[in-house]
């Protein structure tokens, strides 16, 4: 990547970053077209390649940028001492809502990047992917669903909530960040309430542990 990219006005940098992120989020690396980025941003293809060299160079840069930006926001908002799983998830989603206000497709891009299959970009982003995955895992592992006694059942609830959030994030990608966050929060609150009912059933022996 050409470091002179950072000499551009911040507004132009963000337009180019947002354009690339949106196209990659919607199409994945293989099917993303630089022509679509050019149309979305309104700059020449020559300028893209002047700064990034290739589509691969664009992807590696915006992925690295997205991870660093997201991790910075996490460090300013999330309370790492939080032990309630639902509250931790809510804080993480609040961070994503903040991020969407500057980079509407960044959370969706980071999610779709988890399923990227292109070997070259996977290899070139491997270290950053590991750092981001470990960071997110560490936040979620520090909290638990105390209202469910059975570990296997807790893990199922976590998966249900994660799938719900992923679905909303994808369905509402590019939408008003605050509206997306409010909808996600209703699902978090709903799952929290449901688990309180599960605790009572477990204590009464109404449901099994498998």
C-alpha positions in Angstrom: 0.0 0.0 0.0 1.1 3.6 -0.8 1.5 5.5 2.5 0.5 8.7 0.6 -3.1 7.5 0.9 -2.9 9.1 4.4 -2.0 12.4 2.9 -5.5 12.6 1.4 -8.2 14.6 3.1 -9.9 12.5 5.8 -13.2 12.8 4.1 -11.8 11.3 0.9 -10.0 8.5 2.8 -13.3 7.6 4.5 -15.2 7.6 1.2 -12.7 5.2 -0.3 -12.6 3.0 2.8 -16.4 2.9 3.0 -16.8 2.2 -0.7 -14.4 -0.8 -0.5 -15.9 -2.1 2.7 -19.5 -2.0 1.3 -18.5 -3.9 -1.9 -16.6 -6.5 0.0 -19.3 -6.9 2.6 -22.0 -7.5 0.0 -20.0 -9.7 -2.4 -17.1 -11.3 -0.6 -13.5 -11.0 -2.0 -13.9 -13.1 -5.1 -17.0 -11.4 -6.5 -16.1 -7.9 -5.4 -15.5 -5.6 -8.4 -13.3 -2.5 -8.2 -15.6 -0.9 -10.8 -18.3 -1.0 -8.2 -16.0 0.7 -5.7 -15.2 3.4 -8.2 -18.9 4.0 -8.9 -19.7 4.1 -5.2 -17.0 6.6 -4.3 -16.6 8.6 -7.5 -12.9 8.3 -7.9 -10.9 6.9 -10.8 -9.8 3.2 -10.9 -6.3 4.5 -11.5 -6.4 6.3 -8.2 -7.5 3.1 -6.4 -4.5 1.1 -7.8 -2.1 4.0 -7.3 -2.7 3.7 -3.5 -3.4 0.0 -3.1 -1.8 -1.7 -6.1 -4.6 -4.3 -6.6 -7.9 -5.6 -5.3 -6.0 -7.8 -3.0 -4.1 -4.8 -1.6 -7.4 -3.0 -1.1 -8.9 -5.9 0.8 -5.8 -6.4 3.1 -5.8 -2.7 3.9 -9.5 -2.3 4.7 -9.6 -5.5 6.8 -6.6 -4.4 8.8 -8.1 -0.9 9.2 -11.5 -2.3 10.2 -10.0 -4.5 12.9 -7.9 -1.7 14.4 -10.9 0.7 14.3 -13.2 -1.8 15.9 -10.8 -2.8 18.6 -10.2 0.9 19.5 -13.9 1.4 19.9 -14.2 -1.7 22.0 -11.5 -0.4 24.3 -13.4 2.8 24.9 -16.9 1.5 25.5 -16.8 -2.1 26.8 -16.4 -2.8 30.5 -14.1 -5.8 30.6 -15.0 -6.5 34.2 -18.6 -7.2 33.2 -19.6 -10.7 34.1 -23.2 -10.9 32.7 -23.2 -12.3 29.3 -26.2 -10.4 28.0 -24.8 -7.1 29.2 -21.5 -7.9 27.5 -23.2 -8.7 24.2 -25.2 -5.5 24.5 -22.1 -3.4 25.0 -20.4 -5.0 22.0 -23.5 -4.3 19.9 -23.5 -0.7 21.2 -19.9 -0.4 19.9 -20.9 -1.7 16.5 -23.7 0.9 16.4 -21.1 3.6 17.0 -18.9 2.2 14.3 -21.8 2.1 11.8 -22.2 5.8 12.1 -18.8 6.4 10.5 -18.5 3.1 8.6 -22.0 1.7 7.9 -20.8 -1.7 6.5 -17.8 -2.3 8.8 -19.5 -4.8 11.2 -21.1 -6.6 8.3 -17.7 -6.7 6.5 -16.0 -8.2 9.5 -18.7 -10.8 9.9 -18.6 -11.9 6.2 -14.8 -11.9 6.4 -15.0 -14.8 8.9 -16.3 -16.9 6.0 -13.8 -15.7 3.4 -12.3 -18.6 1.4 -9.7 -16.9 -0.9 -6.4 -18.5 0.2 -4.3 -15.5 -0.6 -6.2 -12.9 1.3 -6.7 -15.4 4.1 -3.0 -15.9 4.4 -2.2 -12.2 4.2 -4.7 -11.3 6.9 -4.1 -14.3 9.1 -2.3 -12.5 11.9 -4.9 -9.7 12.1 -7.7 -12.3 12.0 -6.2 -14.2 14.9 -5.8 -11.0 17.0 -9.4 -9.9 16.3 -10.9 -13.4 17.0 -8.9 -13.7 20.3 -10.0 -10.2 21.4 -13.7 -11.0 20.8 -13.4 -14.4 22.4 -11.8 -12.9 25.5 -14.6 -10.4 26.0 -17.3 -13.1 25.7 -15.5 -15.6 27.8 -15.2 -13.2 30.7 -19.0 -13.2 31.0 -21.6 -15.9 31.6 -25.3 -16.6 31.7 -25.7 -17.1 35.4 -29.5 -17.8 35.1 -28.9 -21.2 33.4 -27.3 -24.0 35.4 -26.5 -26.4 32.6 -23.4 -25.5 30.6 -24.6 -27.2 27.4 -27.9 -25.3 27.6 -26.0 -22.0 28.1 -24.0 -22.6 25.0 -27.2 -23.2 22.9 -28.7 -20.0 24.2 -25.5 -18.1 23.2 -25.7 -19.6 19.7 -29.4 -18.7 19.3 -28.6 -15.1 20.3 -25.5 -14.9 18.0 -27.5 -16.2 15.0 -30.3 -13.8 15.7 -27.9 -10.8 15.9 -26.0 -12.0 12.8 -29.3 -12.2 10.9 -30.4 -8.7 11.9 -27.0 -7.3 11.1 -27.1 -8.7 7.6 -30.8 -7.9 7.0 -30.4 -4.3 8.2 -26.9 -3.6 6.8 -26.6 0.0 5.8 -29.7 1.0 7.8 -29.9 3.6 10.6 -27.3 2.4 13.2 -29.5 3.4 16.2 -32.5 1.6 14.8 -30.4 -1.6 14.2 -29.1 -1.4 17.8 -32.5 -1.0 19.2 -33.8 -4.0 17.4 -30.8 -6.1 18.5 -31.3 -5.0 22.1 -34.9 -6.2 22.1 -33.6 -9.7 21.1 -31.0 -9.5 23.9 -33.6 -8.5 26.4 -36.0 -11.2 25.2 -33.3 -13.9 25.6 -32.4 -12.6 29.0 -36.1 -12.9 30.1 -36.4 -16.4 28.6 -33.4 -17.7 30.5 -34.9 -16.5 33.8 -37.8 -18.9 33.0 -35.3 -21.7 32.2 -33.7 -21.3 35.5 -37.0 -21.9 37.3 -37.7 -25.0 35.2 -34.2 -26.4 35.9 -34.6 -25.9 39.6 -38.0 -27.5 39.6 -36.7 -30.5 37.6 -39.1 -29.8 34.7 -36.4 -30.0 32.0 -33.5 -32.3 31.7 -29.8 -31.4 31.5 -29.2 -32.8 28.1 
